[in-house]
Amino acid sequence: MRVLFLNPVAEMGGAENALLEVIAGLRDARPSWWIGLVAGADGPLLQRAQGLGADVRLLPFPPALSRFGERSYGSGWRARAAVGLRGLQAMSPVRQYVSTRRRVRTSL
């Protein structure tokens, strides 16, 4: 069995700590399984996951994608328009990022 996790950041937070617990649990329960982690940014998560036996890869998110959820736009039609515009601006970088999955697949 192969299990691949994708995490947008590599700084440590609650979700990243939980992810490491899942990786450690899988490694203990199923030592023969391949476990991989692809992160959209560099940080301590990569080293900690590697220390648990995961095959880690850094595949940086495009700036338009990594900034997509950074702001609160409020409510109303202007907020919806701002989110829509930001989504349109991120479409091309997202397509390019998704197309790199072939590189990830062949490198893992």
Backbone atoms as SQL, in Angstrom:
CREATE TABLE atoms (id INTEGER PRIMARY KEY, chain TEXT, resi INTEGER, resn TEXT, atom TEXT, x REAL, y REAL, z REAL);
INSERT INTO atoms VALUES
  (1, 'A', 1, 'MET', 'N', 0.855, -1.175, 0.000),
  (2, 'A', 1, 'MET', 'CA', 0.000, 0.000, 0.000),
  (3, 'A', 1, 'MET', 'C', 0.898, 1.233, 0.000),
  (4, 'A', 2, 'ARG', 'N', 0.445, 2.253, -0.720),
  (5, 'A', 2, 'ARG', 'CA', 1.155, 3.535, -0.769),
  (6, 'A', 2, 'ARG', 'C', 0.212, 4.620, -0.257),
  (7, 'A', 3, 'VAL', 'N', 0.706, 5.448, 0.651),
  (8, 'A', 3, 'VAL', 'CA', -0.084, 6.542, 1.212),
  (9, 'A', 3, 'VAL', 'C', 0.705, 7.824, 1.011),
  (10, 'A', 4, 'LEU', 'N', 0.077, 8.791, 0.360),
  (11, 'A', 4, 'LEU', 'CA', 0.728, 10.071, 0.107),
  (12, 'A', 4, 'LEU', 'C', -0.096, 11.182, 0.732),
  (13, 'A', 5, 'PHE', 'N', 0.554, 12.013, 1.532),
  (14, 'A', 5, 'PHE', 'CA', -0.082, 13.171, 2.149),
  (15, 'A', 5, 'PHE', 'C', 0.395, 14.426, 1.440),
  (16, 'A', 6, 'LEU', 'N', -0.491, 15.394, 1.309),
  (17, 'A', 6, 'LEU', 'CA', -0.161, 16.705, 0.749),
  (18, 'A', 6, 'LEU', 'C', -0.493, 17.739, 1.805),
  (19, 'A', 7, 'ASN', 'N', 0.475, 18.571, 2.143),
  (20, 'A', 7, 'ASN', 'CA', 0.252, 19.616, 3.135),
  (21, 'A', 7, 'ASN', 'C', 0.733, 20.935, 2.546),
  (22, 'A', 8, 'PRO', 'N', -0.086, 21.973, 2.595),
  (23, 'A', 8, 'PRO', 'CA', 0.288, 23.234, 1.952),
  (24, 'A', 8, 'PRO', 'C', 1.439, 23.965, 2.625),
  (25, 'A', 9, 'VAL', 'N', 1.640, 23.750, 3.917),
  (26, 'A', 9, 'VAL', 'CA', 2.707, 24.444, 4.640),
  (27, 'A', 9, 'VAL', 'C', 3.592, 23.422, 5.332),
  (28, 'A', 10, 'ALA', 'N', 4.725, 23.880, 5.825),
  (29, 'A', 10, 'ALA', 'CA', 5.620, 22.976, 6.535),
  (30, 'A', 10, 'ALA', 'C', 6.008, 23.539, 7.894),
  (31, 'A', 11, 'GLU', 'N', 5.402, 24.642, 8.283),
  (32, 'A', 11, 'GLU', 'CA', 5.582, 25.154, 9.638),
  (33, 'A', 11, 'GLU', 'C', 4.730, 24.306, 10.564),
  (34, 'A', 12, 'MET', 'N', 5.140, 24.209, 11.799),
  (35, 'A', 12, 'MET', 'CA', 4.438, 23.339, 12.730),
  (36, 'A', 12, 'MET', 'C', 3.246, 24.042, 13.362),
  (37, 'A', 13, 'GLY', 'N', 2.112, 23.378, 13.301),
  (38, 'A', 13, 'GLY', 'CA', 0.878, 23.827, 13.927),
  (39, 'A', 13, 'GLY', 'C', 0.098, 22.596, 14.342),
  (40, 'A', 14, 'GLY', 'N', -1.135, 22.796, 14.738),
  (41, 'A', 14, 'GLY', 'CA', -1.953, 21.682, 15.196),
  (42, 'A', 14, 'GLY', 'C', -2.173, 20.618, 14.139),
  (43, 'A', 15, 'ALA', 'N', -2.483, 21.042, 12.917),
  (44, 'A', 15, 'ALA', 'CA', -2.728, 20.080, 11.836),
  (45, 'A', 15, 'ALA', 'C', -1.456, 19.312, 11.497),
  (46, 'A', 16, 'GLU', 'N', -0.333, 19.996, 11.522),
  (47, 'A', 16, 'GLU', 'CA', 0.932, 19.334, 11.192),
  (48, 'A', 16, 'GLU', 'C', 1.332, 18.342, 12.281),
  (49, 'A', 17, 'ASN', 'N', 1.081, 18.689, 13.543),
  (50, 'A', 17, 'ASN', 'CA', 1.347, 17.740, 14.627),
  (51, 'A', 17, 'ASN', 'C', 0.459, 16.505, 14.488),
  (52, 'A', 18, 'ALA', 'N', -0.800, 16.716, 14.139),
  (53, 'A', 18, 'ALA', 'CA', -1.709, 15.581, 13.930),
  (54, 'A', 18, 'ALA', 'C', -1.241, 14.727, 12.760),
  (55, 'A', 19, 'LEU', 'N', -0.785, 15.361, 11.694),
  (56, 'A', 19, 'LEU', 'CA', -0.279, 14.624, 10.533),
  (57, 'A', 19, 'LEU', 'C', 0.915, 13.758, 10.920),
  (58, 'A', 20, 'LEU', 'N', 1.809, 14.301, 11.722),
  (59, 'A', 20, 'LEU', 'CA', 2.960, 13.506, 12.170),
  (60, 'A', 20, 'LEU', 'C', 2.522, 12.319, 13.027),
  (61, 'A', 21, 'GLU', 'N', 1.491, 12.507, 13.829),
  (62, 'A', 21, 'GLU', 'CA', 0.972, 11.391, 14.625),
  (63, 'A', 21, 'GLU', 'C', 0.392, 10.304, 13.726),
  (64, 'A', 22, 'VAL', 'N', -0.293, 10.713, 12.656),
  (65, 'A', 22, 'VAL', 'CA', -0.846, 9.741, 11.707),
  (66, 'A', 22, 'VAL', 'C', 0.291, 8.986, 11.015),
  (67, 'A', 23, 'ILE', 'N', 1.311, 9.713, 10.586),
  (68, 'A', 23, 'ILE', 'CA', 2.455, 9.070, 9.925),
  (69, 'A', 23, 'ILE', 'C', 3.113, 8.074, 10.879),
  (70, 'A', 24, 'ALA', 'N', 3.338, 8.483, 12.127),
  (71, 'A', 24, 'ALA', 'CA', 3.964, 7.586, 13.108),
  (72, 'A', 24, 'ALA', 'C', 3.083, 6.366, 13.367),
  (73, 'A', 25, 'GLY', 'N', 1.785, 6.584, 13.467),
  (74, 'A', 25, 'GLY', 'CA', 0.868, 5.470, 13.698),
  (75, 'A', 25, 'GLY', 'C', 0.852, 4.487, 12.532),
  (76, 'A', 26, 'LEU', 'N', 0.835, 5.027, 11.316),
  (77, 'A', 26, 'LEU', 'CA', 0.874, 4.153, 10.138),
  (78, 'A', 26, 'LEU', 'C', 2.191, 3.382, 10.075),
  (79, 'A', 27, 'ARG', 'N', 3.274, 4.060, 10.385),
  (80, 'A', 27, 'ARG', 'CA', 4.581, 3.402, 10.343),
  (81, 'A', 27, 'ARG', 'C', 4.623, 2.254, 11.348),
  (82, 'A', 28, 'ASP', 'N', 4.053, 2.459, 12.539),
  (83, 'A', 28, 'ASP', 'CA', 4.034, 1.401, 13.553),
  (84, 'A', 28, 'ASP', 'C', 3.102, 0.260, 13.162),
  (85, 'A', 29, 'ALA', 'N', 1.924, 0.605, 12.662),
  (86, 'A', 29, 'ALA', 'CA', 0.914, -0.417, 12.350),
  (87, 'A', 29, 'ALA', 'C', 1.216, -1.166, 11.059),
  (88, 'A', 30, 'ARG', 'N', 1.772, -0.474, 10.090),
  (89, 'A', 30, 'ARG', 'CA', 2.025, -1.072, 8.768),
  (90, 'A', 30, 'ARG', 'C', 3.437, -0.705, 8.292),
  (91, 'A', 31, 'PRO', 'N', 4.447, -1.302, 8.873),
  (92, 'A', 31, 'PRO', 'CA', 5.819, -0.928, 8.525),
  (93, 'A', 31, 'PRO', 'C', 6.175, -1.171, 7.056),
  (94, 'A', 32, 'SER', 'N', 5.458, -2.044, 6.374),
  (95, 'A', 32, 'SER', 'CA', 5.779, -2.320, 4.969),
  (96, 'A', 32, 'SER', 'C', 5.169, -1.296, 4.009),
  (97, 'A', 33, 'TRP', 'N', 4.241, -0.486, 4.486),
  (98, 'A', 33, 'TRP', 'CA', 3.602, 0.506, 3.616),
  (99, 'A', 33, 'TRP', 'C', 4.564, 1.635, 3.297),
  (100, 'A', 34, 'TRP', 'N', 4.477, 2.117, 2.073),
  (101, 'A', 34, 'TRP', 'CA', 5.223, 3.310, 1.684),
  (102, 'A', 34, 'TRP', 'C', 4.405, 4.527, 2.103),
  (103, 'A', 35, 'ILE', 'N', 5.062, 5.482, 2.776),
  (104, 'A', 35, 'ILE', 'CA', 4.394, 6.703, 3.224),
  (105, 'A', 35, 'ILE', 'C', 5.162, 7.886, 2.659),
  (106, 'A', 36, 'GLY', 'N', 4.438, 8.768, 1.979),
  (107, 'A', 36, 'GLY', 'CA', 5.057, 9.956, 1.397),
  (108, 'A', 36, 'GLY', 'C', 4.370, 11.223, 1.863),
  (109, 'A', 37, 'LEU', 'N', 5.111, 12.316, 1.798),
  (110, 'A', 37, 'LEU', 'CA', 4.584, 13.630, 2.137),
  (111, 'A', 37, 'LEU', 'C', 5.099, 14.630, 1.116),
  (112, 'A', 38, 'VAL', 'N', 4.191, 15.353, 0.509),
  (113, 'A', 38, 'VAL', 'CA', 4.537, 16.464, -0.371),
  (114, 'A', 38, 'VAL', 'C', 4.069, 17.726, 0.333),
  (115, 'A', 39, 'ALA', 'N', 4.974, 18.692, 0.478),
  (116, 'A', 39, 'ALA', 'CA', 4.631, 19.952, 1.138),
  (117, 'A', 39, 'ALA', 'C', 4.792, 21.101, 0.163),
  (118, 'A', 40, 'GLY', 'N', 3.915, 22.083, 0.290),
  (119, 'A', 40, 'GLY', 'CA', 3.937, 23.252, -0.584),
  (120, 'A', 40, 'GLY', 'C', 4.917, 24.312, -0.155),
  (121, 'A', 41, 'ALA', 'N', 5.616, 24.111, 0.969),
  (122, 'A', 41, 'ALA', 'CA', 6.614, 25.050, 1.459),
  (123, 'A', 41, 'ALA', 'C', 7.636, 24.272, 2.281),
  (124, 'A', 42, 'ASP', 'N', 8.784, 24.880, 2.478),
  (125, 'A', 42, 'ASP', 'CA', 9.835, 24.244, 3.266),
  (126, 'A', 42, 'ASP', 'C', 9.659, 24.606, 4.733),
  (127, 'A', 43, 'GLY', 'N', 10.041, 23.710, 5.611),
  (128, 'A', 43, 'GLY', 'CA', 9.947, 23.967, 7.037),
  (129, 'A', 43, 'GLY', 'C', 10.192, 22.712, 7.840),
  (130, 'A', 44, 'PRO', 'N', 10.039, 22.814, 9.155),
  (131, 'A', 44, 'PRO', 'CA', 10.373, 21.692, 10.034),
  (132, 'A', 44, 'PRO', 'C', 9.514, 20.439, 9.844),
  (133, 'A', 45, 'LEU', 'N', 8.334, 20.575, 9.281),
  (134, 'A', 45, 'LEU', 'CA', 7.494, 19.395, 9.055),
  (135, 'A', 45, 'LEU', 'C', 8.215, 18.371, 8.185),
  (136, 'A', 46, 'LEU', 'N', 8.921, 18.833, 7.180),
  (137, 'A', 46, 'LEU', 'CA', 9.603, 17.908, 6.274),
  (138, 'A', 46, 'LEU', 'C', 10.644, 17.069, 7.005),
  (139, 'A', 47, 'GLN', 'N', 11.445, 17.716, 7.832),
  (140, 'A', 47, 'GLN', 'CA', 12.488, 16.986, 8.558),
  (141, 'A', 47, 'GLN', 'C', 11.884, 16.021, 9.570),
  (142, 'A', 48, 'ARG', 'N', 10.820, 16.446, 10.248),
  (143, 'A', 48, 'ARG', 'CA', 10.198, 15.572, 11.245),
  (144, 'A', 48, 'ARG', 'C', 9.532, 14.364, 10.587),
  (145, 'A', 49, 'ALA', 'N', 8.873, 14.582, 9.462),
  (146, 'A', 49, 'ALA', 'CA', 8.242, 13.463, 8.753),
  (147, 'A', 49, 'ALA', 'C', 9.298, 12.504, 8.225),
  (148, 'A', 50, 'GLN', 'N', 10.382, 13.043, 7.733),
  (149, 'A', 50, 'GLN', 'CA', 11.471, 12.198, 7.242),
  (150, 'A', 50, 'GLN', 'C', 12.054, 11.376, 8.387),
  (151, 'A', 51, 'GLY', 'N', 12.166, 11.990, 9.562),
  (152, 'A', 51, 'GLY', 'CA', 12.649, 11.268, 10.736),
  (153, 'A', 51, 'GLY', 'C', 11.747, 10.112, 11.142),
  (154, 'A', 52, 'LEU', 'N', 10.472, 10.192, 10.754),
  (155, 'A', 52, 'LEU', 'CA', 9.525, 9.108, 11.031),
  (156, 'A', 52, 'LEU', 'C', 9.508, 8.055, 9.921),
  (157, 'A', 53, 'GLY', 'N', 10.326, 8.262, 8.898),
  (158, 'A', 53, 'GLY', 'CA', 10.413, 7.281, 7.825),
  (159, 'A', 53, 'GLY', 'C', 9.602, 7.601, 6.585),
  (160, 'A', 54, 'ALA', 'N', 9.018, 8.796, 6.527),
  (161, 'A', 54, 'ALA', 'CA', 8.264, 9.184, 5.329),
  (162, 'A', 54, 'ALA', 'C', 9.217, 9.664, 4.239),
  (163, 'A', 55, 'ASP', 'N', 8.847, 9.391, 3.021),
  (164, 'A', 55, 'ASP', 'CA', 9.569, 9.909, 1.858),
  (165, 'A', 55, 'ASP', 'C', 9.007, 11.303, 1.595),
  (166, 'A', 56, 'VAL', 'N', 9.825, 12.335, 1.783),
  (167, 'A', 56, 'VAL', 'CA', 9.315, 13.702, 1.699),
  (168, 'A', 56, 'VAL', 'C', 9.796, 14.393, 0.428),
  (169, 'A', 57, 'ARG', 'N', 8.945, 15.271, -0.089),
  (170, 'A', 57, 'ARG', 'CA', 9.257, 16.084, -1.265),
  (171, 'A', 57, 'ARG', 'C', 8.736, 17.488, -1.039),
  (172, 'A', 58, 'LEU', 'N', 9.508, 18.458, -1.490),
  (173, 'A', 58, 'LEU', 'CA', 9.088, 19.854, -1.475),
  (174, 'A', 58, 'LEU', 'C', 8.630, 20.212, -2.878),
  (175, 'A', 59, 'LEU', 'N', 7.408, 20.665, -2.997),
  (176, 'A', 59, 'LEU', 'CA', 6.854, 21.114, -4.267),
  (177, 'A', 59, 'LEU', 'C', 6.177, 22.457, -3.986),
  (178, 'A', 60, 'PRO', 'N', 6.957, 23.555, -4.018),
  (179, 'A', 60, 'PRO', 'CA', 6.434, 24.856, -3.590),
  (180, 'A', 60, 'PRO', 'C', 5.180, 25.274, -4.342),
  (181, 'A', 61, 'PHE', 'N', 4.211, 25.779, -3.578),
  (182, 'A', 61, 'PHE', 'CA', 3.007, 26.336, -4.171),
  (183, 'A', 61, 'PHE', 'C', 3.359, 27.611, -4.914),
  (184, 'A', 62, 'PRO', 'N', 2.695, 27.890, -6.037),
  (185, 'A', 62, 'PRO', 'CA', 2.867, 29.183, -6.695),
  (186, 'A', 62, 'PRO', 'C', 2.375, 30.289, -5.752),
  (187, 'A', 63, 'PRO', 'N', 2.993, 31.480, -5.784),
  (188, 'A', 63, 'PRO', 'CA', 2.582, 32.563, -4.879),
  (189, 'A', 63, 'PRO', 'C', 1.086, 32.861, -4.910),
  (190, 'A', 64, 'ALA', 'N', 0.465, 32.856, -6.085),
  (191, 'A', 64, 'ALA', 'CA', -0.968, 33.154, -6.167),
  (192, 'A', 64, 'ALA', 'C', -1.792, 32.118, -5.411),
  (193, 'A', 65, 'LEU', 'N', -1.331, 30.892, -5.385),
  (194, 'A', 65, 'LEU', 'CA', -2.042, 29.834, -4.679),
  (195, 'A', 65, 'LEU', 'C', -1.766, 29.900, -3.179),
  (196, 'A', 66, 'SER', 'N', -0.529, 30.145, -2.803),
  (197, 'A', 66, 'SER', 'CA', -0.209, 30.159, -1.376),
  (198, 'A', 66, 'SER', 'C', -0.835, 31.355, -0.666),
  (199, 'A', 67, 'ARG', 'N', -1.092, 32.438, -1.383),
  (200, 'A', 67, 'ARG', 'CA', -1.706, 33.619, -0.768),
  (201, 'A', 67, 'ARG', 'C', -3.227, 33.594, -0.833),
  (202, 'A', 68, 'PHE', 'N', -3.811, 32.636, -1.500),
  (203, 'A', 68, 'PHE', 'CA', -5.245, 32.637, -1.774),
  (204, 'A', 68, 'PHE', 'C', -6.097, 32.800, -0.521),
  (205, 'A', 69, 'GLY', 'N', -5.799, 32.112, 0.547),
  (206, 'A', 69, 'GLY', 'CA', -6.638, 32.174, 1.740),
  (207, 'A', 69, 'GLY', 'C', -6.139, 33.110, 2.816),
  (208, 'A', 70, 'GLU', 'N', -5.190, 33.992, 2.518),
  (209, 'A', 70, 'GLU', 'CA', -4.584, 34.831, 3.544),
  (210, 'A', 70, 'GLU', 'C', -5.479, 35.930, 4.082),
  (211, 'A', 71, 'ARG', 'N', -6.408, 36.425, 3.304),
  (212, 'A', 71, 'ARG', 'CA', -7.190, 37.594, 3.699),
  (213, 'A', 71, 'ARG', 'C', -8.623, 37.242, 4.020),
  (214, 'A', 72, 'SER', 'N', -9.159, 38.025, 4.914),
  (215, 'A', 72, 'SER', 'CA', -10.596, 37.977, 5.140),
  (216, 'A', 72, 'SER', 'C', -11.199, 39.116, 4.338),
  (217, 'A', 73, 'TYR', 'N', -12.163, 38.821, 3.531),
  (218, 'A', 73, 'TYR', 'CA', -12.736, 39.821, 2.639),
  (219, 'A', 73, 'TYR', 'C', -14.020, 40.437, 3.177),
  (220, 'A', 74, 'GLY', 'N', -14.484, 39.974, 4.321),
  (221, 'A', 74, 'GLY', 'CA', -15.735, 40.511, 4.848),
  (222, 'A', 74, 'GLY', 'C', -16.917, 39.834, 4.185),
  (223, 'A', 75, 'SER', 'N', -18.014, 40.594, 4.074),
  (224, 'A', 75, 'SER', 'CA', -19.212, 40.026, 3.464),
  (225, 'A', 75, 'SER', 'C', -19.759, 41.001, 2.431),
  (226, 'A', 76, 'GLY', 'N', -20.736, 40.558, 1.706),
  (227, 'A', 76, 'GLY', 'CA', -21.335, 41.411, 0.686),
  (228, 'A', 76, 'GLY', 'C', -20.786, 41.122, -0.693),
  (229, 'A', 77, 'TRP', 'N', -21.328, 41.836, -1.667),
  (230, 'A', 77, 'TRP', 'CA', -20.976, 41.568, -3.059),
  (231, 'A', 77, 'TRP', 'C', -19.519, 41.912, -3.358),
  (232, 'A', 78, 'ARG', 'N', -18.976, 42.943, -2.712),
  (233, 'A', 78, 'ARG', 'CA', -17.563, 43.292, -2.958),
  (234, 'A', 78, 'ARG', 'C', -16.630, 42.183, -2.467),
  (235, 'A', 79, 'ALA', 'N', -16.969, 41.623, -1.333),
  (236, 'A', 79, 'ALA', 'CA', -16.159, 40.528, -0.805),
  (237, 'A', 79, 'ALA', 'C', -16.204, 39.328, -1.744),
  (238, 'A', 80, 'ARG', 'N', -17.401, 38.988, -2.219),
  (239, 'A', 80, 'ARG', 'CA', -17.527, 37.858, -3.152),
  (240, 'A', 80, 'ARG', 'C', -16.779, 38.142, -4.450),
  (241, 'A', 81, 'ALA', 'N', -16.849, 39.371, -4.927),
  (242, 'A', 81, 'ALA', 'CA', -16.130, 39.740, -6.154),
  (243, 'A', 81, 'ALA', 'C', -14.620, 39.637, -5.943),
  (244, 'A', 82, 'ALA', 'N', -14.140, 40.062, -4.779),
  (245, 'A', 82, 'ALA', 'CA', -12.699, 39.986, -4.494),
  (246, 'A', 82, 'ALA', 'C', -12.221, 38.540, -4.443),
  (247, 'A', 83, 'VAL', 'N', -13.011, 37.678, -3.817),
  (248, 'A', 83, 'VAL', 'CA', -12.647, 36.262, -3.760),
  (249, 'A', 83, 'VAL', 'C', -12.662, 35.662, -5.163),
  (250, 'A', 84, 'GLY', 'N', -13.671, 36.006, -5.952),
  (251, 'A', 84, 'GLY', 'CA', -13.746, 35.507, -7.327),
  (252, 'A', 84, 'GLY', 'C', -12.566, 35.961, -8.164),
  (253, 'A', 85, 'LEU', 'N', -12.181, 37.219, -8.028),
  (254, 'A', 85, 'LEU', 'CA', -11.033, 37.742, -8.772),
  (255, 'A', 85, 'LEU', 'C', -9.756, 37.035, -8.355),
  (256, 'A', 86, 'ARG', 'N', -9.601, 36.851, -7.071),
  (257, 'A', 86, 'ARG', 'CA', -8.405, 36.155, -6.596),
  (258, 'A', 86, 'ARG', 'C', -8.381, 34.715, -7.110),
  (259, 'A', 87, 'GLY', 'N', -9.542, 34.086, -7.169),
  (260, 'A', 87, 'GLY', 'CA', -9.625, 32.734, -7.712),
  (261, 'A', 87, 'GLY', 'C', -9.248, 32.684, -9.180),
  (262, 'A', 88, 'LEU', 'N', -9.713, 33.668, -9.948),
  (263, 'A', 88, 'LEU', 'CA', -9.343, 33.731, -11.366),
  (264, 'A', 88, 'LEU', 'C', -7.843, 33.933, -11.538),
  (265, 'A', 89, 'GLN', 'N', -7.262, 34.774, -10.698),
  (266, 'A', 89, 'GLN', 'CA', -5.822, 35.012, -10.781),
  (267, 'A', 89, 'GLN', 'C', -5.017, 33.767, -10.431),
  (268, 'A', 90, 'ALA', 'N', -5.577, 32.900, -9.620),
  (269, 'A', 90, 'ALA', 'CA', -4.863, 31.691, -9.206),
  (270, 'A', 90, 'ALA', 'C', -5.059, 30.527, -10.171),
  (271, 'A', 91, 'MET', 'N', -5.968, 30.637, -11.127),
  (272, 'A', 91, 'MET', 'CA', -6.285, 29.494, -11.996),
  (273, 'A', 91, 'MET', 'C', -5.087, 28.986, -12.784),
  (274, 'A', 92, 'SER', 'N', -4.374, 29.864, -13.439),
  (275, 'A', 92, 'SER', 'CA', -3.233, 29.433, -14.240),
  (276, 'A', 92, 'SER', 'C', -2.142, 28.806, -13.376),
  (277, 'A', 93, 'PRO', 'N', -1.745, 29.463, -12.269),
  (278, 'A', 93, 'PRO', 'CA', -0.748, 28.814, -11.416),
  (279, 'A', 93, 'PRO', 'C', -1.213, 27.476, -10.856),
  (280, 'A', 94, 'VAL', 'N', -2.495, 27.351, -10.569),
  (281, 'A', 94, 'VAL', 'CA', -3.016, 26.081, -10.058),
  (282, 'A', 94, 'VAL', 'C', -2.893, 25.002, -11.128),
  (283, 'A', 95, 'ARG', 'N', -3.245, 25.342, -12.354),
  (284, 'A', 95, 'ARG', 'CA', -3.118, 24.378, -13.463),
  (285, 'A', 95, 'ARG', 'C', -1.673, 23.924, -13.615),
  (286, 'A', 96, 'GLN', 'N', -0.745, 24.875, -13.530),
  (287, 'A', 96, 'GLN', 'CA', 0.667, 24.524, -13.652),
  (288, 'A', 96, 'GLN', 'C', 1.109, 23.635, -12.494),
  (289, 'A', 97, 'TYR', 'N', 0.626, 23.948, -11.292),
  (290, 'A', 97, 'TYR', 'CA', 0.992, 23.154, -10.118),
  (291, 'A', 97, 'TYR', 'C', 0.461, 21.732, -10.252),
  (292, 'A', 98, 'VAL', 'N', -0.780, 21.610, -10.672),
  (293, 'A', 98, 'VAL', 'CA', -1.380, 20.289, -10.824),
  (294, 'A', 98, 'VAL', 'C', -0.641, 19.488, -11.894),
  (295, 'A', 99, 'SER', 'N', -0.177, 20.153, -12.938),
  (296, 'A', 99, 'SER', 'CA', 0.529, 19.429, -13.995),
  (297, 'A', 99, 'SER', 'C', 1.860, 18.865, -13.504),
  (298, 'A', 100, 'THR', 'N', 2.377, 19.383, -12.412),
  (299, 'A', 100, 'THR', 'CA', 3.633, 18.857, -11.877),
  (300, 'A', 100, 'THR', 'C', 3.444, 17.537, -11.150),
  (301, 'A', 101, 'ARG', 'N', 2.208, 17.093, -11.004),
  (302, 'A', 101, 'ARG', 'CA', 1.990, 15.824, -10.306),
  (303, 'A', 101, 'ARG', 'C', 2.692, 14.676, -11.006),
  (304, 'A', 102, 'ARG', 'N', 2.871, 14.809, -12.309),
  (305, 'A', 102, 'ARG', 'CA', 3.612, 13.746, -13.019),
  (306, 'A', 102, 'ARG', 'C', 5.045, 13.667, -12.504),
  (307, 'A', 103, 'ARG', 'N', 5.648, 14.845, -12.263),
  (308, 'A', 103, 'ARG', 'CA', 7.012, 14.858, -11.726),
  (309, 'A', 103, 'ARG', 'C', 7.025, 14.226, -10.333),
  (310, 'A', 104, 'VAL', 'N', 6.026, 14.533, -9.532),
  (311, 'A', 104, 'VAL', 'CA', 5.955, 13.966, -8.195),
  (312, 'A', 104, 'VAL', 'C', 5.791, 12.464, -8.284),
  (313, 'A', 105, 'ARG', 'N', 4.894, 12.025, -9.137),
  (314, 'A', 105, 'ARG', 'CA', 4.629, 10.590, -9.278),
  (315, 'A', 105, 'ARG', 'C', 5.891, 9.845, -9.679),
  (316, 'A', 106, 'THR', 'N', 6.670, 10.398, -10.575),
  (317, 'A', 106, 'THR', 'CA', 7.859, 9.687, -11.038),
  (318, 'A', 106, 'THR', 'C', 9.007, 9.799, -10.056),
  (319, 'A', 107, 'SER', 'N', 8.992, 10.812, -9.170),
  (320, 'A', 107, 'SER', 'CA', 10.089, 10.957, -8.233),
  (321, 'A', 107, 'SER', 'C', 9.857, 10.203, -6.929),
  (322, 'A', 108, 'LEU', 'N', 8.637, 9.710, -6.706),
  (323, 'A', 108, 'LEU', 'CA', 8.363, 9.035, -5.428),
  (324, 'A', 108, 'LEU', 'C', 8.509, 7.552, -5.541);
